[in-house]
Amino acid sequence: MRILLAEDDAQLGDAIASFLKRAGHAVDWLRDGVAADTALRAQRFDLVILDLGLPRMAGRVVLEKLRDRREAVPVLITTAQDALADRIAGLDAGADDYLVKPFALAELDARVRALIRRSQGHDRNVITHGDLAFDASTRTASVRGERLDLSLREVAVLELLLGHVGRVAAKEQLLEHLCSFDDDVSPNAIEVYVHRLRKKLEPAHVKIVTVRGLGYYLAK
């Protein structure tokens, strides 16, 4: 998943970004509110982790601007402010969830999974499609109990396609979903990932359909 992390604390930001990248997510870490607002205007993200106490533009303002544009991306607020009024204000501004610092990275991970799962219309961690089962908590796929050997990029492609079953995911959408600003991945690489994933999904009788000039989708 493509995640925007807006956090000005260098130590905490590095810990969160490294943790999420190890989990297979593409992470863009920005350190002030203006940069976060600019990125959100220019790019699509699957999730935003937003600190309220950002310099240059407060996180709450970033959130209000995002919701004013009717962007429905899930937003998880993080803040050192633990007063009830602050939590209510953040949720009323359009946040989907709230974490008070300090927090355990394991809890952050669980909340990230829950928010992404809900945004895709799933109500549980394990998503099934034919003989294929995908566990969002471990980001692993299996066919009739046998785990598939997938790279992190292949998992990311599968995750997006499972969230859009029967609907076309454009190459550009896959590229945005897979890569952060610092990644250098060409559109041709998407074809390679899809080709490899298609071969690995054959035992599950799950078909990735190519729509020429548009993109790919998982057949129902």
N, C-alpha and C positions, 0 to 999 in steps of 0.2 A: 504494500500500500504506500501511497505518496503522502507523507506527513509534513506539515509545516510546524516547526517548533520555534516559538517566539519566547526567548528567555535571555535575560541580560546577565545572569549569574554565570560566569565562565565555568566554574567547577561543576555546577549542577547541569548546565546546558551540555557540557561535554559528556557527562555521565549518561544523561538521557539519550542524547544523539547516538552515542556508541552502543548503548543497550538496544535501541530500536533497530539500528543497522544490523546488529548481530542476529536479531530476530527476523531479518530479511526485508525490512521496510526501506524505502527510499526516503531520506530525511533531509530537509532544508532547514538549517538552523540559522535564525536571524536574531539580532540582539537589540533591536529597538522597534518601537511601534510604527514609525514611518516606513521602515523597510518591510515590516510585516504587512502593512496595509497595501503597499505597492505590489508585493508579491501576490497577495490575494486578488488584486485587480487583474493581474497579468496571467495567472496560472490557476489550474484546477488542482485541488487537493482532496484526498479522501478523508482527512482529519486535520484539525488544528489544535495544537497544544499551546495555550495562550496564557502567559504570565500577566497578571493585572498591573504589576508595578513596573512597566516598561518605560525607559526614557524616551523623550521626544514626542511620543504619543501614548497615552495610557492604554492598557490592554482593553479596558471597557470601551473606550472610544473606537478602537480597532474593531471590536465586536459589533458595536452599534452600527458602524459604517458597513460592515459585512452584511448584517441583517437588513439594513436599509436598501441594499442592492438585491434583496430577496435571494441571497445565496443560502442554500440549505446544508452546506457542509457541516458535519458535526464539530462542535467546539468543546474541548475540555479545558476548563480554567484551572490554573495553578496559582496560588498566592500564599503569602505569609499571613494575610489578614484572615483571622479565624472567627471574627465576630459574625453573629447570625445575620445582622443587617447587610454585611458585605456579601455573604453568600447569596442572600435573597436578591440583592441588587445585580449580582452577576448573572444569576439564572433569569431574572426578569429582563435583562438586556439581551438574552438570546442564547446563553450557554446551555449545553446539553448535560454537562456534568461538572463536578467541582472537586478539586483535591487541595487540601491545606498542607503547606510545607511545614516540617519535613515529611516526606512520604516514602514508602518502600517502592522500589522499581517494579517489584512483582505486582503490587496493587495497581500501579500505573498501567502495566501491561494488560492486566485483566480489564481495566476500564476502557483501554484503547480497543481491545477485542470486542467488548460489548457494544461500544458506540459504532464501530464499523459494521458489526453484524446487524445491528438494528437498521443502519442506514441502507443496507442491502436487502432488508425485508426478511431476514432470518431470525428465528426466535431461539436458536440453540447453536452451540459451538460446532456440532458435527452436521455438515451439509451433505446430503446424498443426491446422487444423480445417476440413475441406473445402478450398475454394480460398483460405481465409484463412491467412495466416502472421503470427504475432506474435513479434517479436524482443525478448526481455526485456532484452537488453543495451542496446539503443537505445530501448526502449519505443515501437516503431513497429509499425504493422500494414500489411500489403499484401495485395492480391488479384491473383494471377497476376503478381506482380512490380511492380504499380502501387501506390505508397504511398497509403494513405488519409489524408485530412486530418482528424485527430482532435484534440480539445482534451485537455488533461491530465486533466480529469474523465472524459471519455469513454474515455480509455485506461485509467483506473483501474477503471471499470465493466467494460470488456472483460477486463481482467486477472483480475478476480475471477470473472467468469462462466466464463472459460477454465479456471480452477482448480476449477470445480464443474460441469463439463459433465454434463448430464442430471440434476443435482440443483438444487433450488430455492434461490436466494439471496434471503432476505427483504429487504424494503425497509430494515428497521432495520439489517440486516447490511451492506447497501450504504452506508447513511448512516455507520455506524461506520467502514467501510473507507475512505471518501472524506474524512472530515473530522476535524480535530484539535479539541481543546477550544475553541480560539479561533475556529473557523469558525462562521459563522451560516448554515447550510444547512437548508432545510425539507424534509420528506419529499416534498413536491410537486416539488422540484427533481430528485429521483431519476427521476420519471416523464419529465421533460423530457430528461435525459441519456439515458435508455433509448430514448426516441422518436427522438432524433437519431442515436444509435448504430445503431438498427434500420434506419433509412433508409440509412445509409452502408454497412451490411453486405449490403444487397440484392444487389450485384454478385457477392458471394462465395457467394450462396445459403445464407447462415448465418442461421438463424432464432432470434430471441429470443422465447421463449414466455412469455406472462403467465399466471400462476396467480392468479386473482382472490382477493384477500384474503390472499395469501401472499407472492408476489414474482415472480421471473423466473428463467429458466434457458435455457441454450443447448441447442437440440435436438441429439441425436447424429446 
